[in-house]
Every structure is written in C-alpha cells, then in structure tokens.
Amino acid sequence: MDADDTALTVLDEALSSGVEESVKEFGGKALESVLSEAVAGILAATLAGAAKALVGALWDKASIERKLGRIERKLDQVLYEPLHTATTSISEILSAPLPQNQDEEAHFAERLNRIAGKLEEAYSFAPPGKKLLVRFYQALVVALQRGGAPSLAVYVNEFRTVASHLNKEAELSELNAGKFRAIAIEYGDALKDYEGLPPQEFRGIVVMPGASEAQQSSKYWDASKAASDIADQKRTLARELELYTEFVIKLAEIQILW
C-alpha cells in the first residue's frame, strides 16, 4: 500500500470538513468527541451522522476533476462510478430508518454487498496512487456490513502500516531539520570572525566580509524550516489516518444498522 499523497490530502480535507459538519449537526461535537462517546457505547446516531458527513466529504474532496488528475480520463471514469455510487448509497442507508424486519435487513445487506463488489472492482483497476482512496471507501462500507470484520481487519492493518510509514518519514525529516539547523548555526558563528571588518573590493566588486557565510547560513535555516514543515505535515497525516482508522473500527463495533 503506497502512502499516496493525493489520497491522504483528500482524507485530510475530508476529515476537516467532517469535523465542521459534525459541529453544525450535533451542537458542537467535533469528530474526536464523537469517537470518545462511541467508546462509551452511546450516541450511535451521532456516529452515523459523522459517517454520513465523512463519506460526503470524501466524495467532495476527491472530486475526480480536481484531485484524481486530468490524465487517464478513461481510468478516472472507472473510479468515478463506484465512488459516486458508494457515496450516494451510504448516505441514503444512513439517512433511512433502521430496518424493522428481516426483509428490510436483507435489502440493506444487499445494497452494501453491491457497493462492496463495485469498490473491489474499482480497487483492482486503480493504479497504486489511487488505491488508498478506494480503501477509505471500502473501510466505511465493511464497517457498516454485518460480518465485515475480517475485511475491515485487512484495511485497518494497511492504514496502520501507512501511518507508521508516515511517522517514520516525519522522524527522518525532523532529523534532517536538526542537521540543517546545526550547519546554519556553524555558518552563523563563523560570521563573528568578520564583525567590524570593512567592505573589500575584488575585481571592481565590493564584497562584504562574511557575505558567503551569511548566505549559506540563511540557506540552511530555510532548509531546516522546510524539513521541519514536512515533518509536521507527515505527522498530521499520520494522526488523521489513525483517527479515521479508529473511527471505522468503532463504527463496525457498534453495528449501527443491525
């Protein structure tokens, strides 16, 4: 499973949107508080509402034109139909009254099975850079299915592997930030040797003593900040993926449809 930037960016934006929708719909409950309430085994309706908000946000943020790219149009169309169907169907299922008899339960189960089949086909056709996005949808569907735990366990392991990889990348970027920062400080310290010296002329060009060191120091400070920003971004994506993972696990545990 590739830690695909497009899919993770989509999740990042979808989770932010999901939090906003939860705040609007449930009187100030952010997604984190939805999870804590779900752990206590209460407010399944809140969990269902957050799931509906999230699947809608995933679709909105994964807009085929904007996020999946303008190349491979034919392949994008292959992904468009199952993702759109999954979004619509999950939203309808979560908006409908709970099934009251075996026939209604069978209808819900059949719809979820159909969606799962379409998503599995989409996953098989998706290139590596788009498979993770399909997995986000698949995890939501199997979390709603009765008996979906084995499939969800596979997806959860994949998500945790990606999150672990992101955290390792963050650690490496933080190490690089520290190395660049140390070099910048060394160049900065070297500037002290030039304090008080007058400008010098070299082949008609006036050169400030220590100008080269100052330039190098500035360059490495910039590199340190860039590496630190990347580390923060990777950690944020890992944390959000872990949050999403815990969300679908709790959704499956509560079995809100059955």
C-alpha positions as CSV (number, residue, x, y, z in Angstrom):
1,M,0.0,0.0,0.0
2,D,1.5,3.3,-1.1
3,A,1.4,6.3,1.2
4,D,-0.2,8.2,-1.6
5,D,-0.2,12.0,-1.2
6,T,-3.4,12.6,-3.2
7,A,-5.5,10.1,-1.1
8,L,-4.0,11.4,2.1
9,T,-4.7,15.0,1.1
10,V,-8.3,14.0,0.3
11,L,-8.6,12.4,3.7
12,D,-7.1,15.5,5.4
13,E,-9.6,17.8,3.8
14,A,-12.5,15.4,4.3
15,L,-11.8,15.0,8.0
16,S,-11.7,18.8,8.4
17,S,-15.0,19.0,6.6
18,G,-16.4,16.1,8.6
19,V,-15.5,17.9,11.8
20,E,-17.2,21.1,10.6
21,E,-20.3,19.1,9.6
22,S,-20.4,17.4,13.0
23,V,-20.2,20.7,14.8
24,K,-23.1,22.0,12.8
25,E,-25.3,18.9,13.0
26,F,-24.6,17.8,16.6
27,G,-24.2,21.0,18.6
28,G,-20.5,21.4,19.0
29,K,-19.4,17.8,18.9
30,A,-16.1,17.5,16.9
31,L,-15.1,14.2,15.4
32,E,-12.8,13.4,18.3
33,S,-15.6,13.8,20.8
34,V,-17.8,11.5,18.6
35,L,-15.2,8.9,19.0
36,S,-15.0,9.3,22.7
37,E,-18.8,9.0,23.0
38,A,-18.7,5.9,20.8
39,V,-16.2,4.3,23.0
40,A,-18.7,4.7,25.8
41,G,-21.2,2.9,23.6
42,I,-23.6,5.8,23.3
43,L,-25.0,8.2,20.7
44,A,-24.9,5.7,17.8
45,A,-26.9,8.3,15.8
46,T,-24.1,10.8,16.2
47,L,-21.7,8.2,14.9
48,A,-23.9,7.5,11.9
49,G,-24.2,11.2,11.2
50,A,-20.5,11.7,11.3
51,A,-20.0,8.7,9.0
52,K,-22.5,10.3,6.5
53,A,-20.7,13.6,6.7
54,L,-17.4,11.9,6.1
55,V,-18.4,9.9,3.1
56,G,-19.9,13.0,1.6
57,A,-16.8,15.0,2.3
58,L,-14.6,12.2,0.8
59,W,-16.6,12.5,-2.4
60,D,-16.4,16.3,-2.4
61,K,-12.7,16.5,-1.8
62,A,-11.9,13.6,-4.1
63,S,-13.6,15.4,-7.0
64,I,-12.4,13.4,-10.0
65,E,-11.6,16.5,-12.0
66,R,-9.6,18.3,-9.2
67,K,-8.0,15.6,-7.2
68,L,-7.6,12.4,-9.3
69,G,-6.0,14.2,-12.2
70,R,-6.8,15.1,-15.8
71,I,-4.7,12.3,-17.2
72,E,-6.0,8.8,-17.6
73,R,-9.6,10.1,-18.1
74,K,-10.9,6.7,-19.0
75,L,-9.4,5.1,-15.8
76,D,-10.9,8.0,-13.8
77,Q,-14.3,7.2,-15.2
78,V,-13.9,3.6,-14.0
79,L,-13.3,5.0,-10.4
80,Y,-15.9,7.7,-10.7
81,E,-19.0,5.4,-10.9
82,P,-18.3,3.1,-7.9
83,L,-17.1,6.0,-5.7
84,H,-20.2,8.1,-6.6
85,T,-22.5,5.1,-6.1
86,A,-20.9,4.3,-2.7
87,T,-21.3,7.9,-1.6
88,T,-24.9,8.1,-2.6
89,S,-25.8,4.7,-1.2
90,I,-24.1,5.0,2.1
91,S,-25.7,8.4,2.6
92,E,-29.1,7.0,1.8
93,I,-28.7,4.0,4.0
94,L,-27.5,6.1,7.0
95,S,-30.4,8.5,6.4
96,A,-33.1,5.8,6.3
97,P,-34.9,4.4,9.3
98,L,-33.3,1.3,10.8
99,P,-34.5,-2.0,9.3
100,Q,-37.5,-3.3,11.3
101,N,-37.7,-6.8,9.9
102,Q,-35.7,-9.5,8.1
103,D,-36.8,-8.3,4.6
104,E,-35.6,-4.8,5.3
105,E,-32.3,-6.1,6.8
106,A,-31.8,-8.2,3.7
107,H,-32.4,-5.1,1.5
108,F,-29.7,-3.2,3.4
109,A,-27.3,-6.1,3.3
110,E,-27.8,-6.5,-0.5
111,R,-27.2,-2.8,-1.1
112,L,-24.0,-2.9,1.0
113,N,-22.8,-6.1,-0.8
114,R,-23.4,-4.4,-4.1
115,I,-21.4,-1.4,-3.1
116,A,-18.6,-3.6,-1.8
117,G,-18.4,-5.5,-5.0
118,K,-18.2,-2.3,-7.1
119,L,-15.4,-0.9,-4.9
120,E,-13.4,-4.2,-5.0
121,E,-13.6,-3.9,-8.8
122,A,-12.5,-0.3,-8.7
123,Y,-9.6,-1.2,-6.4
124,S,-8.4,-3.8,-8.9
125,F,-8.4,-1.3,-11.7
126,A,-7.0,1.7,-9.7
127,P,-3.3,2.5,-10.1
128,P,-1.1,2.4,-7.0
129,G,-1.5,6.2,-6.5
130,K,-5.3,5.9,-6.2
131,K,-5.8,2.6,-4.4
132,L,-5.6,4.1,-0.9
133,L,-8.5,6.4,-1.7
134,V,-10.7,3.4,-2.7
135,R,-9.6,1.7,0.5
136,F,-11.1,4.6,2.5
137,Y,-14.5,3.9,0.9
138,Q,-14.1,0.2,1.3
139,A,-13.4,0.5,5.0
140,L,-16.6,2.6,5.6
141,V,-18.7,0.0,3.7
142,V,-17.4,-3.1,5.5
143,A,-17.7,-1.2,8.8
144,L,-21.4,-0.9,8.1
145,Q,-21.8,-4.5,6.9
146,R,-22.8,-7.3,9.2
147,G,-19.9,-9.7,9.3
148,G,-17.5,-7.2,7.7
149,A,-14.9,-7.5,10.5
150,P,-12.4,-9.8,8.6
151,S,-12.2,-7.4,5.6
152,L,-12.0,-4.4,7.9
153,A,-9.1,-6.0,9.8
154,V,-7.2,-6.1,6.5
155,Y,-7.8,-2.5,5.7
156,V,-7.0,-1.4,9.3
157,N,-3.6,-3.2,9.0
158,E,-3.0,-1.4,5.8
159,F,-3.9,2.0,7.2
160,R,-1.7,1.4,10.3
161,T,1.2,0.5,8.0
162,V,0.8,3.7,6.1
163,A,0.5,5.7,9.3
164,S,3.7,4.1,10.6
165,H,5.5,4.8,7.4
166,L,4.4,8.5,7.6
167,N,5.6,8.8,11.2
168,K,9.0,7.3,10.2
169,E,9.2,9.8,7.3
170,A,8.4,12.6,9.8
171,E,11.2,11.4,12.1
172,L,13.7,11.4,9.2
173,S,12.6,14.9,8.2
174,E,13.0,16.1,11.7
175,L,16.5,14.7,11.8
176,N,17.3,16.5,8.6
177,A,15.9,19.7,10.0
178,G,18.2,19.3,13.0
179,K,21.3,18.7,10.8
180,F,20.5,21.7,8.6
181,R,19.9,23.8,11.7
182,A,23.3,22.8,13.1
183,I,25.0,23.8,9.9
184,A,23.2,27.1,9.8
185,I,24.4,27.8,13.3
186,E,28.0,26.9,12.3
187,Y,27.9,29.4,9.5
188,G,26.3,32.0,11.8
189,D,29.1,31.5,14.3
190,A,31.7,31.9,11.6
191,L,30.2,35.3,10.8
192,K,31.6,36.6,14.2
193,D,35.1,36.4,12.7
194,Y,34.1,39.1,10.2
195,E,32.5,41.5,12.7
196,G,33.9,45.1,12.3
197,L,35.8,44.4,9.1
198,P,35.3,46.9,6.3
199,P,33.9,46.0,2.9
200,Q,36.5,44.7,0.5
201,E,36.8,45.3,-3.3
202,F,37.6,42.3,-5.5
203,R,37.9,43.0,-9.3
204,G,35.8,46.0,-9.0
205,I,33.1,44.4,-7.0
206,V,32.5,45.4,-3.4
207,V,32.2,42.4,-1.1
208,M,31.0,42.4,2.5
209,P,33.2,40.2,4.7
210,G,31.3,37.1,5.7
211,A,28.7,37.5,2.9
212,S,29.2,34.0,1.7
213,E,28.8,32.6,5.2
214,A,25.7,34.7,5.7
215,Q,24.2,33.4,2.5
216,Q,25.0,29.8,3.5
217,S,23.5,30.3,7.0
218,S,20.3,31.7,5.5
219,K,20.1,28.8,3.0
220,Y,20.4,26.2,5.7
221,W,18.0,27.9,8.0
222,D,15.5,27.8,5.1
223,A,16.2,24.1,4.5
224,S,15.8,23.4,8.2
225,K,12.4,25.1,8.3
226,A,11.3,23.3,5.1
227,A,12.3,19.9,6.6
228,S,10.5,20.7,9.8
229,D,7.3,21.7,8.0
230,I,7.4,18.4,6.1
231,A,7.8,16.5,9.4
232,D,4.7,18.4,10.8
233,Q,2.7,17.6,7.7
234,K,3.6,13.9,7.8
235,R,2.7,13.7,11.5
236,T,-0.6,15.4,10.9
237,L,-1.5,13.0,8.0
238,A,-0.5,10.0,10.2
239,R,-2.6,11.3,13.1
240,E,-5.6,11.8,10.8
241,L,-5.2,8.4,9.2
242,E,-5.1,6.9,12.7
243,L,-8.2,8.8,13.7
244,Y,-10.0,7.6,10.6
245,T,-8.9,4.0,11.4
246,E,-10.3,4.2,14.9
247,F,-13.5,5.7,13.6
248,V,-14.2,2.8,11.2
249,I,-13.3,0.3,13.9
250,K,-15.8,1.9,16.3
251,L,-18.4,2.1,13.5
252,A,-18.0,-1.7,13.0
253,E,-18.1,-2.5,16.7
254,I,-21.4,-0.6,17.3
255,Q,-23.1,-2.1,14.2
256,I,-25.4,0.8,14.0
257,L,-27.6,-0.7,11.2
258,W,-28.3,-4.0,12.9
